[in-house]
């Protein structure tokens, strides 16, 4: 099924655990490369914590698989902005191709929209040409109005992608939140002609579930968004299941 192949090529293969170590990162990078060795699409990126960026970069050199990293006090965002900016600088200097940042949900919940805009814009400035994904943590925003507002602010402040969740709270990704985010992306595209990417993440572990996000994106934004430049899924367990659906076997994980 073409959608399964596309989904596999759009995965950010992710490990974001306190127990992560060099061996686990090497294993994840080898797993990412093994898809191609099995005749399957390579995932779009491997996503890790900042201390592992240089290692992942070396492991993936020459493969075309990008290195994404969470930075800026992931997953809470509860650090002074200066410290968050320094972590982003460090992560980029280590070689990250993409930064996944979190917004300050507490500030947005108390109505400080300007702070949220300014923090994203400041991180955008540090990122320069490095792709910036802005995580809204929609499960903490709860109301459709706040999810919409967060999406609008993130895009206005310079996000290349908007992302549903950190995967560290429940609910994580939901189709309801995703639909609101996609509608904002469509509205912004109609106004400016600029295409913003979308990344559902958190709890998406089954192929049929991933297909629903794929179809939702296609319905609202069109098939032109269904590629790794504009559509990602943050996942760890999903990749193997997609490979099985496609009908190929993977190297042992």
C-alpha positions in Angstrom: 0.0 0.0 0.0 1.5 3.3 -1.1 0.4 5.1 2.1 2.4 2.7 4.2 5.5 3.3 2.2 5.0 7.1 2.4 4.4 6.9 6.1 7.6 4.9 6.7 9.6 7.6 4.8 8.0 10.3 6.9 8.9 8.8 10.3 11.1 10.5 12.9 12.5 7.4 14.5 12.6 8.5 18.1 14.1 7.6 21.5 13.6 10.2 24.2 14.1 8.3 27.5 16.1 9.0 30.6 17.9 5.7 30.1 19.1 6.6 26.6 22.9 5.9 26.2 25.4 5.6 23.4 24.6 2.0 22.7 20.9 2.6 22.3 21.6 5.5 19.9 23.9 3.4 17.8 21.3 0.6 17.7 18.6 3.1 16.7 20.7 4.5 13.9 21.5 1.0 12.7 17.9 0.2 12.7 17.1 3.3 10.7 19.6 2.3 8.1 18.4 -1.3 8.0 15.1 -0.3 6.3 17.0 0.7 3.2 19.0 -2.6 3.3 15.7 -4.4 3.3 14.4 -2.6 0.3 12.2 -0.3 2.2 12.1 3.5 2.4 14.5 5.1 4.9 12.9 7.1 7.7 13.1 10.8 7.4 15.1 11.4 10.6 16.3 10.0 13.9 15.2 12.1 16.9 17.3 12.2 20.1 18.3 14.3 23.1 21.0 16.9 22.5 24.0 14.9 24.1 23.5 12.2 21.4 23.4 14.4 18.3 27.0 14.2 17.3 27.0 10.4 17.7 23.8 10.0 15.6 25.2 12.4 13.0 28.4 10.2 12.7 26.3 7.0 12.5 24.0 8.4 9.8 26.6 10.1 7.7 26.0 9.7 4.0 22.6 8.0 4.4 20.4 11.1 3.8 18.7 10.4 7.2 18.5 13.7 9.1 19.3 14.1 12.8 16.5 15.8 14.8 16.8 16.8 18.4 14.5 18.1 21.1 16.0 21.2 22.6 14.9 24.1 24.8 13.9 22.4 28.0 11.9 19.5 26.5 9.4 18.4 27.5 8.2 21.0 30.0 9.7 24.2 28.6 10.1 25.3 32.2 13.5 26.9 32.1 14.6 30.5 31.6 14.6 31.5 28.0 18.3 32.3 28.0 19.1 28.7 29.1 16.7 27.3 26.5 18.4 29.3 23.8 21.8 28.1 24.9 20.7 24.5 24.7 19.4 25.1 21.2 22.8 26.6 20.2 24.6 23.7 21.7 22.4 21.2 19.8 22.9 23.0 16.5 26.7 23.2 17.0 26.7 19.4 17.6 25.2 19.0 14.1 21.4 18.8 14.5 19.6 19.2 11.2 16.3 19.9 12.9 15.2 21.3 16.3 11.9 20.2 18.0 11.1 22.8 20.6 8.2 23.1 23.1 6.2 26.2 23.8 5.5 27.5 27.3 2.0 26.2 27.7 1.6 27.7 31.1 2.2 31.2 29.7 -0.4 30.6 26.9 -2.9 29.3 29.4 -2.6 32.5 31.4 -3.0 34.6 28.3 0.5 35.7 27.7 0.5 35.2 23.9 3.3 37.7 23.4 5.7 35.7 25.5 5.0 32.5 23.4 5.5 34.4 20.2 8.7 35.9 21.4 10.2 32.7 22.7 9.5 30.9 19.3 10.9 33.9 17.4 14.1 33.9 19.6 14.7 30.2 19.0 13.9 30.7 15.3 16.7 33.3 15.2 19.2 30.9 16.8 18.1 28.1 14.4 18.7 30.2 11.2 18.4 27.7 8.4 18.0 24.7 10.7 14.4 23.4 10.5 12.3 24.3 13.5 9.4 22.1 14.6 7.2 23.8 17.3 5.5 21.4 19.7 2.2 22.7 21.0 1.5 19.9 23.6 -2.2 20.0 22.6 -3.2 17.7 25.4 -2.4 20.4 27.9 -4.1 23.2 25.9 -7.3 21.2 25.9 -9.6 23.8 24.2 -9.9 24.0 20.4 -9.6 27.8 20.7 -6.2 27.5 22.4 -4.9 24.9 20.0 -5.9 27.2 17.1 -4.2 30.2 18.8 -1.0 28.2 19.5 -0.9 27.1 15.9 -1.3 30.6 14.6 1.3 32.0 17.0 3.8 29.3 16.1 3.5 29.9 12.4 3.6 33.7 12.7 6.8 33.4 14.8 8.6 31.3 12.2 7.9 27.6 12.7 8.7 25.3 9.7 6.5 22.6 11.3 3.9 22.5 14.0 3.8 19.3 16.1 1.0 18.0 18.3 2.8 16.6 21.3 5.9 15.6 23.2 4.6 12.1 23.8 5.2 12.5 27.5 1.6 13.3 28.6 -1.9 12.0 27.8 -3.7 12.7 25.6 -0.9 13.0 23.1 -1.7 13.2 19.4 -5.4 13.2 18.6 -7.2 13.6 15.3 -9.3 16.4 16.8 -6.2 18.5 17.6 -4.6 17.6 14.3 -7.6 18.8 12.3 -7.5 22.2 14.0 -3.8 22.5 13.2 -4.2 21.5 9.6 -7.0 24.0 9.1 -4.7 26.8 10.4 -1.9 25.6 8.1 -4.4 25.7 5.2 -5.6 29.2 6.1 -2.0 30.5 6.3 -1.1 28.9 3.0 -4.1 30.5 1.3 -3.0 33.9 2.7 0.7 33.7 2.2 1.5 30.8 -0.2 3.9 29.4 2.4 3.7 25.7 3.2 4.1 24.8 6.8 4.7 21.2 7.8 2.7 19.1 10.3 3.9 16.4 12.7 1.5 14.3 14.8 3.5 12.6 17.6 2.8 10.6 20.7 1.0 7.3 21.0 0.8 6.6 17.2 2.0 3.0 17.2 -0.4 1.2 14.8 -0.3 1.5 11.0 -4.1 1.9 10.6 -3.9 4.7 13.2 -1.1 6.4 11.2 -3.1 6.1 8.0 -5.9 8.1 9.6 -3.5 11.1 10.1 -2.3 10.6 6.6 -5.8 10.7 5.2 -6.7 13.7 7.4 -3.8 15.6 6.0 -4.6 14.7 2.5 -8.2 15.8 2.9 -7.4 19.2 4.3 -4.1 20.1 2.7 -3.9 17.8 -0.3 -1.5 15.1 -1.6 1.2 17.8 -2.0 1.8 17.7 1.8 2.3 13.9 1.9 6.1 13.8 1.8 8.9 14.1 4.4 9.4 17.8 3.7 6.0 18.7 5.0 4.7 15.6 6.9 6.3 13.7 9.7 5.2 11.2 12.3 7.1 10.9 15.6 7.2 7.3 16.5 9.4 4.4 17.8 7.2 1.2 17.5 5.3 2.2 14.3 8.2 1.7 11.9 8.5 -2.1 12.3 4.7 -2.5 12.0 4.7 -0.5 8.8 7.5 -2.7 7.4 5.5 -5.8 8.2 2.5 -4.3 6.5 4.5 -3.5 3.4 5.5 -7.2 3.4 9.2 -7.1 4.1 11.2 -8.3 7.1 13.5 -6.2 9.1 16.9 -6.9 10.7 16.5 -7.8 14.4 16.0 -4.7 16.5 
